[in-house]
Amino acid sequence: KYETLVGESGIQLSGGEKQRIALARALVKQPALLLLDEATSALDNASEGIVQEALDRASIGRTTIVVSHRLSTIRNAHQIYVFDNGTVIEHGTHEKLMANEESAYQELFQAQQREHMESGNYQSTSKICDEKQTGM
């Protein structure tokens, strides 16, 4: 039996804890359609990798739509749509979009990688992405 005090409306929980609880509630319902809007935005890099791995597994066998500014969280998607001012400007897999030298997605992805490098988080983010690709 769990007896953790979380306060009224979860006031004692961090943003990341609230986000993980919301995800758990959604996944327990076993929905046919899973809509995730910035599902890992309140998480640190280490927690993001763990939660993203769980979301990847939970997405198997169901339609999953992910809205995200953190492009590392969508690189395993079957189809990625890039919007600019409400208009789709390109779409494809991560590999296809990265192969196009003029791709807005490639530019954004590389900018985020540079940002992680400059902030000192590059190793953990890079490792998380590599582990997802190799399945480790």
Z-matrix of the N, CA and C atoms (Angstrom, degrees):
N
C 1 1.453
C 2 1.528 1 108.23
N 3 1.342 2 115.76 1 133.60
C 4 1.456 3 120.76 2 -179.70
C 5 1.518 4 109.86 3 -95.97
N 6 1.323 5 115.75 4 133.32
C 7 1.459 6 120.13 5 -178.92
C 8 1.526 7 111.28 6 -130.94
N 9 1.319 8 116.63 7 36.02
C 10 1.454 9 120.94 8 -179.99
C 11 1.520 10 110.09 9 -77.51
N 12 1.317 11 116.50 10 127.37
C 13 1.461 12 121.16 11 177.97
C 14 1.527 13 108.70 12 -81.55
N 15 1.312 14 115.70 13 124.23
C 16 1.460 15 119.54 14 -179.31
C 17 1.524 16 112.19 15 -113.18
N 18 1.310 17 116.77 16 -4.64
C 19 1.455 18 120.64 17 -179.63
C 20 1.520 19 111.02 18 80.91
N 21 1.320 20 114.84 19 163.70
C 22 1.464 21 119.92 20 179.38
C 23 1.523 22 109.96 21 -62.00
N 24 1.312 23 116.78 22 129.40
C 25 1.476 24 123.95 23 -177.89
C 26 1.527 25 111.82 24 58.22
N 27 1.322 26 117.14 25 26.36
C 28 1.464 27 120.91 26 177.36
C 29 1.508 28 113.49 27 69.54
N 30 1.320 29 117.31 28 29.51
C 31 1.466 30 121.83 29 -174.70
C 32 1.534 31 112.66 30 -60.11
N 33 1.340 32 117.51 31 -27.17
C 34 1.466 33 120.35 32 -178.67
C 35 1.529 34 112.60 33 -86.81
N 36 1.328 35 117.59 34 -1.07
C 37 1.459 36 121.11 35 -179.68
C 38 1.525 37 110.69 36 -90.22
N 39 1.328 38 115.94 37 146.99
C 40 1.462 39 120.24 38 174.62
C 41 1.529 40 108.57 39 -75.98
N 42 1.319 41 116.23 40 168.39
C 43 1.464 42 120.76 41 177.18
C 44 1.517 43 111.67 42 -59.24
N 45 1.334 44 116.29 43 -40.99
C 46 1.460 45 120.71 44 179.14
C 47 1.518 46 112.49 45 -65.57
N 48 1.340 47 116.32 46 -39.04
C 49 1.470 48 119.99 47 178.38
C 50 1.528 49 110.66 48 -65.95
N 51 1.321 50 116.51 49 -41.92
C 52 1.468 51 120.22 50 177.51
C 53 1.528 52 110.47 51 -62.23
N 54 1.326 53 115.53 52 -40.15
C 55 1.457 54 120.02 53 -179.21
C 56 1.530 55 110.96 54 -65.17
N 57 1.327 56 117.14 55 -42.84
C 58 1.474 57 120.65 56 179.27
C 59 1.528 58 111.08 57 -64.96
N 60 1.328 59 117.85 58 -37.69
C 61 1.472 60 121.05 59 177.72
C 62 1.531 61 110.00 60 -65.63
N 63 1.323 62 117.28 61 -43.02
C 64 1.470 63 120.82 62 178.95
C 65 1.529 64 110.65 63 -61.72
N 66 1.320 65 116.95 64 -40.78
C 67 1.469 66 120.64 65 177.73
C 68 1.522 67 110.91 66 -65.00
N 69 1.322 68 116.55 67 -44.06
C 70 1.470 69 120.39 68 179.56
C 71 1.523 70 110.42 69 -60.87
N 72 1.322 71 117.43 70 -43.24
C 73 1.475 72 121.03 71 178.65
C 74 1.527 73 110.69 72 -60.44
N 75 1.321 74 116.44 73 -42.50
C 76 1.468 75 120.26 74 -179.71
C 77 1.526 76 111.00 75 -65.43
N 78 1.328 77 117.14 76 -42.23
C 79 1.466 78 120.83 77 -176.06
C 80 1.521 79 112.61 78 -72.52
N 81 1.325 80 117.62 79 -31.98
C 82 1.469 81 121.40 80 179.41
C 83 1.528 82 110.51 81 -61.33
N 84 1.323 83 117.35 82 -30.59
C 85 1.470 84 121.72 83 -178.32
C 86 1.531 85 112.90 84 -75.20
N 87 1.341 86 117.70 85 -9.02
C 88 1.466 87 122.51 86 -179.71
C 89 1.537 88 112.03 87 50.26
N 90 1.333 89 118.36 88 56.08
C 91 1.462 90 119.78 89 -177.28
C 92 1.531 91 112.23 90 -72.17
N 93 1.334 92 116.99 91 150.53
C 94 1.465 93 121.56 92 175.30
C 95 1.526 94 109.87 93 -71.77
N 96 1.334 95 116.21 94 -30.95
C 97 1.458 96 122.88 95 178.80
C 98 1.522 97 108.17 96 -121.00
N 99 1.316 98 115.92 97 126.37
C 100 1.460 99 121.58 98 179.13
C 101 1.526 100 107.55 99 -114.94
N 102 1.316 101 117.38 100 118.08
C 103 1.460 102 122.76 101 179.66
C 104 1.522 103 108.18 102 -110.45
N 105 1.324 104 116.23 103 116.02
C 106 1.467 105 122.09 104 -176.98
C 107 1.524 106 109.24 105 -116.26
N 108 1.310 107 116.80 106 117.94
C 109 1.461 108 122.27 107 179.98
C 110 1.521 109 108.19 108 -112.56
N 111 1.331 110 115.91 109 105.69
C 112 1.467 111 122.08 110 -178.16
C 113 1.526 112 110.55 111 53.07
N 114 1.327 113 116.27 112 48.92
C 115 1.469 114 122.46 113 -172.14
C 116 1.524 115 114.39 114 -63.70
N 117 1.326 116 118.15 115 -22.26
C 118 1.466 117 119.39 116 -178.63
C 119 1.529 118 112.15 117 -118.58
N 120 1.314 119 117.46 118 15.89
C 121 1.469 120 120.62 119 -173.42
C 122 1.525 121 114.23 120 -64.08
N 123 1.326 122 118.72 121 -28.35
C 124 1.469 123 121.02 122 -177.71
C 125 1.527 124 112.29 123 -95.26
N 126 1.336 125 116.67 124 9.16
C 127 1.464 126 120.10 125 -176.02
C 128 1.518 127 111.44 126 -103.27
N 129 1.334 128 116.36 127 149.73
C 130 1.456 129 120.37 128 173.24
C 131 1.532 130 107.72 129 -75.51
N 132 1.337 131 117.20 130 171.62
C 133 1.466 132 121.02 131 -175.41
C 134 1.522 133 113.31 132 -59.77
N 135 1.326 134 117.55 133 -41.68
C 136 1.468 135 120.36 134 -178.73
C 137 1.528 136 110.65 135 -65.57
N 138 1.323 137 116.62 136 -46.93
C 139 1.469 138 120.46 137 178.71
C 140 1.520 139 110.90 138 -65.67
N 141 1.332 140 116.57 139 -37.91
C 142 1.464 141 120.55 140 179.40
C 143 1.525 142 110.60 141 -58.09
N 144 1.324 143 116.93 142 -44.32
C 145 1.464 144 120.32 143 -179.60
C 146 1.512 145 112.25 144 -61.43
N 147 1.323 146 116.56 145 -42.69
C 148 1.470 147 121.36 146 -179.67
C 149 1.524 148 110.28 147 -66.42
N 150 1.327 149 116.37 148 -47.55
C 151 1.465 150 120.87 149 -179.30
C 152 1.526 151 110.20 150 -66.06
N 153 1.338 152 117.26 151 -40.53
C 154 1.464 153 120.20 152 -179.72
C 155 1.524 154 111.22 153 -62.53
N 156 1.315 155 116.65 154 -39.92
C 157 1.470 156 120.71 155 177.19
C 158 1.533 157 110.06 156 -61.16
N 159 1.323 158 117.22 157 -43.22
C 160 1.469 159 121.37 158 178.32
C 161 1.528 160 110.57 159 -65.02
N 162 1.324 161 117.39 160 -39.78
C 163 1.463 162 120.62 161 178.60
C 164 1.526 163 111.28 162 -66.86
N 165 1.331 164 116.76 163 -38.17
C 166 1.470 165 120.19 164 176.58
C 167 1.526 166 110.26 165 -59.84
N 168 1.330 167 116.50 166 -43.82
C 169 1.480 168 120.42 167 178.39
C 170 1.526 169 110.61 168 -66.71
N 171 1.321 170 117.19 169 -41.21
C 172 1.471 171 121.43 170 -178.55
C 173 1.525 172 111.58 171 -67.94
N 174 1.316 173 117.88 172 -22.85
C 175 1.464 174 121.67 173 -178.67
C 176 1.525 175 112.91 174 -78.08
N 177 1.311 176 117.08 175 -15.84
C 178 1.465 177 120.70 176 -179.20
C 179 1.527 178 109.13 177 -63.61
N 180 1.326 179 115.78 178 128.70
C 181 1.459 180 120.75 179 177.30
C 182 1.516 181 115.17 180 81.47
N 183 1.318 182 117.53 181 9.20
C 184 1.467 183 119.76 182 177.86
C 185 1.525 184 108.79 183 -143.95
N 186 1.292 185 115.49 184 157.37
C 187 1.458 186 120.81 185 175.51
C 188 1.521 187 107.73 186 -78.27
N 189 1.323 188 115.74 187 127.26
C 190 1.462 189 120.79 188 -179.66
C 191 1.525 190 108.86 189 -126.42
N 192 1.302 191 115.96 190 125.81
C 193 1.464 192 121.96 191 175.95
C 194 1.522 193 106.64 192 -112.08
N 195 1.332 194 115.78 193 125.68
C 196 1.462 195 121.07 194 -176.13
C 197 1.527 196 109.28 195 -120.53
N 198 1.311 197 116.40 196 126.17
C 199 1.460 198 122.66 197 172.36
C 200 1.518 199 105.51 198 -105.72
N 201 1.341 200 116.39 199 122.61
C 202 1.456 201 118.04 200 -175.90
C 203 1.519 202 111.54 201 -155.08
N 204 1.321 203 114.72 202 142.05
C 205 1.455 204 120.63 203 170.51
C 206 1.528 205 110.20 204 -94.53
N 207 1.322 206 117.97 205 -20.23
C 208 1.468 207 122.32 206 175.64
C 209 1.525 208 107.43 207 -84.16
N 210 1.317 209 116.16 208 99.46
C 211 1.459 210 120.50 209 -172.16
C 212 1.521 211 113.21 210 -67.41
N 213 1.322 212 118.17 211 -21.27
C 214 1.469 213 119.75 212 177.10
C 215 1.523 214 111.18 213 -63.74
N 216 1.332 215 117.70 214 -22.08
C 217 1.466 216 120.46 215 -178.27
C 218 1.522 217 112.82 216 -81.96
N 219 1.332 218 117.93 217 -10.93
C 220 1.465 219 119.72 218 -178.38
C 221 1.520 220 113.32 219 -116.77
N 222 1.302 221 118.11 220 4.53
C 223 1.461 222 118.91 221 -173.75
C 224 1.519 223 113.65 222 -65.03
N 225 1.324 224 120.09 223 -18.90
C 226 1.466 225 122.20 224 177.41
C 227 1.525 226 112.88 225 -92.92
N 228 1.327 227 117.65 226 3.78
C 229 1.467 228 121.13 227 -178.41
C 230 1.530 229 110.54 228 -65.71
N 231 1.331 230 115.60 229 147.29
C 232 1.466 231 120.38 230 177.16
C 233 1.521 232 111.19 231 -68.80
N 234 1.316 233 116.89 232 -31.19
C 235 1.458 234 122.19 233 -178.69
C 236 1.528 235 108.19 234 -146.90
N 237 1.327 236 116.58 235 128.25
C 238 1.462 237 122.74 236 179.00
C 239 1.527 238 107.38 237 -115.18
N 240 1.323 239 116.14 238 130.01
C 241 1.465 240 121.71 239 176.81
C 242 1.522 241 107.90 240 -112.17
N 243 1.332 242 115.86 241 128.30
C 244 1.459 243 121.59 242 179.73
C 245 1.528 244 107.66 243 -105.33
N 246 1.326 245 115.66 244 124.21
C 247 1.460 246 121.82 245 -178.67
C 248 1.523 247 110.56 246 -106.57
N 249 1.314 248 115.63 247 146.86
C 250 1.459 249 122.44 248 170.95
C 251 1.523 250 106.84 249 -136.92
N 252 1.316 251 117.21 250 115.76
C 253 1.471 252 122.49 251 -177.64
C 254 1.525 253 112.23 252 52.14
N 255 1.339 254 116.81 253 43.31
C 256 1.456 255 121.74 254 175.52
C 257 1.517 256 115.66 255 82.42
N 258 1.317 257 117.81 256 1.67
C 259 1.461 258 122.21 257 -179.25
C 260 1.524 259 109.76 258 -114.32
N 261 1.341 260 116.43 259 135.79
C 262 1.463 261 120.32 260 175.57
C 263 1.523 262 107.62 261 -71.55
N 264 1.335 263 116.73 262 121.20
C 265 1.463 264 120.33 263 -179.57
C 266 1.519 265 112.48 264 -104.10
N 267 1.330 266 117.40 265 -18.60
C 268 1.465 267 121.25 266 175.14
C 269 1.513 268 109.22 267 -167.45
N 270 1.328 269 114.78 268 158.49
C 271 1.466 270 119.49 269 176.98
C 272 1.520 271 108.92 270 -154.90
N 273 1.315 272 114.56 271 158.57
C 274 1.461 273 121.73 272 179.79
C 275 1.510 274 109.55 273 155.21
N 276 1.317 275 115.84 274 -171.29
C 277 1.462 276 120.67 275 175.28
C 278 1.527 277 108.61 276 -79.70
N 279 1.313 278 115.92 277 167.75
C 280 1.468 279 120.58 278 176.60
C 281 1.529 280 109.65 279 -56.17
N 282 1.328 281 116.25 280 -46.43
C 283 1.467 282 121.08 281 -177.41
C 284 1.529 283 111.30 282 -61.74
N 285 1.333 284 116.56 283 -45.11
C 286 1.470 285 120.68 284 -179.43
C 287 1.525 286 110.60 285 -63.65
N 288 1.317 287 116.98 286 -45.39
C 289 1.462 288 120.48 287 -178.72
C 290 1.527 289 111.43 288 -67.46
N 291 1.317 290 117.65 289 -35.71
C 292 1.466 291 121.00 290 179.10
C 293 1.527 292 111.65 291 -72.45
N 294 1.335 293 117.56 292 -25.91
C 295 1.464 294 121.38 293 -179.43
C 296 1.526 295 112.13 294 -74.56
N 297 1.321 296 117.10 295 -20.07
C 298 1.461 297 121.88 296 -179.11
C 299 1.527 298 109.20 297 -86.97
N 300 1.318 299 116.50 298 110.90
C 301 1.476 300 121.74 299 -176.47
C 302 1.534 301 112.75 300 -61.09
N 303 1.342 302 117.70 301 -23.75
C 304 1.461 303 121.17 302 -178.18
C 305 1.526 304 112.03 303 -100.43
N 306 1.314 305 116.62 304 13.41
C 307 1.459 306 121.86 305 -176.17
C 308 1.529 307 111.70 306 -73.89
N 309 1.325 308 115.56 307 130.99
C 310 1.469 309 120.43 308 174.50
C 311 1.526 310 109.26 309 -63.66
N 312 1.336 311 116.73 310 -37.47
C 313 1.465 312 121.73 311 178.46
C 314 1.527 313 109.93 312 -60.13
N 315 1.337 314 117.16 313 -47.10
C 316 1.465 315 120.50 314 179.84
C 317 1.527 316 110.52 315 -59.42
N 318 1.307 317 115.96 316 -43.63
C 319 1.468 318 120.66 317 179.71
C 320 1.533 319 110.92 318 -61.41
N 321 1.330 320 116.93 319 -45.87
C 322 1.466 321 121.17 320 179.08
C 323 1.524 322 111.65 321 -65.49
N 324 1.331 323 116.84 322 -43.20
C 325 1.458 324 121.14 323 -178.96
C 326 1.531 325 110.22 324 -61.78
N 327 1.334 326 116.16 325 -46.69
C 328 1.466 327 120.01 326 179.89
C 329 1.526 328 111.60 327 -65.74
N 330 1.320 329 117.54 328 -36.13
C 331 1.471 330 120.70 329 177.27
C 332 1.524 331 110.27 330 -63.46
N 333 1.343 332 116.98 331 -40.67
C 334 1.465 333 119.98 332 177.92
C 335 1.524 334 110.97 333 -66.82
N 336 1.326 335 117.92 334 -37.77
C 337 1.463 336 120.52 335 177.55
C 338 1.531 337 110.32 336 -63.85
N 339 1.344 338 116.28 337 -43.00
C 340 1.478 339 120.07 338 177.82
C 341 1.526 340 110.55 339 -61.85
N 342 1.329 341 116.28 340 -41.89
C 343 1.465 342 121.41 341 179.51
C 344 1.530 343 110.42 342 -60.59
N 345 1.328 344 116.60 343 -42.60
C 346 1.467 345 120.32 344 178.12
C 347 1.524 346 110.70 345 -64.86
N 348 1.334 347 117.01 346 -39.06
C 349 1.461 348 120.55 347 179.01
C 350 1.525 349 110.45 348 -62.65
N 351 1.319 350 115.63 349 -45.75
C 352 1.463 351 120.77 350 -177.77
C 353 1.522 352 112.13 351 -67.15
N 354 1.334 353 117.01 352 -30.52
C 355 1.465 354 120.12 353 -178.83
C 356 1.525 355 112.28 354 -86.35
N 357 1.326 356 116.58 355 -4.48
C 358 1.463 357 119.99 356 -179.77
C 359 1.512 358 113.57 357 85.65
N 360 1.339 359 118.81 358 4.14
C 361 1.463 360 122.57 359 -179.90
C 362 1.518 361 112.78 360 -96.39
N 363 1.328 362 117.17 361 4.04
C 364 1.462 363 120.11 362 -172.82
C 365 1.515 364 113.14 363 -59.93
N 366 1.329 365 117.60 364 -44.90
C 367 1.464 366 119.57 365 -177.16
C 368 1.513 367 112.27 366 -59.27
N 369 1.326 368 117.45 367 -47.57
C 370 1.458 369 118.87 368 -176.96
C 371 1.523 370 110.95 369 -67.51
N 372 1.322 371 118.26 370 -40.16
C 373 1.463 372 120.74 371 179.25
C 374 1.516 373 110.27 372 -67.37
N 375 1.320 374 116.50 373 -44.04
C 376 1.458 375 120.63 374 179.13
C 377 1.520 376 110.73 375 -61.73
N 378 1.322 377 116.84 376 -42.13
C 379 1.460 378 121.49 377 -179.82
C 380 1.525 379 110.47 378 -64.16
N 381 1.320 380 117.04 379 -42.40
C 382 1.463 381 121.10 380 179.04
C 383 1.519 382 109.56 381 -59.79
N 384 1.339 383 117.72 382 -46.22
C 385 1.463 384 120.92 383 -179.28
C 386 1.521 385 110.73 384 -64.07
N 387 1.341 386 117.78 385 -42.69
C 388 1.458 387 121.19 386 179.14
C 389 1.517 388 111.20 387 -63.82
N 390 1.333 389 117.60 388 -40.94
C 391 1.459 390 120.49 389 -179.86
C 392 1.518 391 110.73 390 -64.76
N 393 1.333 392 117.60 391 -37.05
C 394 1.464 393 120.51 392 179.07
C 395 1.518 394 109.98 393 -65.71
N 396 1.328 395 117.33 394 -39.30
C 397 1.455 396 120.28 395 -178.65
C 398 1.521 397 111.65 396 -69.06
N 399 1.323 398 117.68 397 -40.30
C 400 1.461 399 120.45 398 -177.37
C 401 1.513 400 112.51 399 -88.04
N 402 1.336 401 117.05 400 -10.21
C 403 1.460 402 120.80 401 178.79
C 404 1.510 403 114.09 402 78.52
N 405 1.326 404 117.72 403 18.67
C 406 1.467 405 121.09 404 -179.65
C 407 1.496 406 110.80 405 -89.37
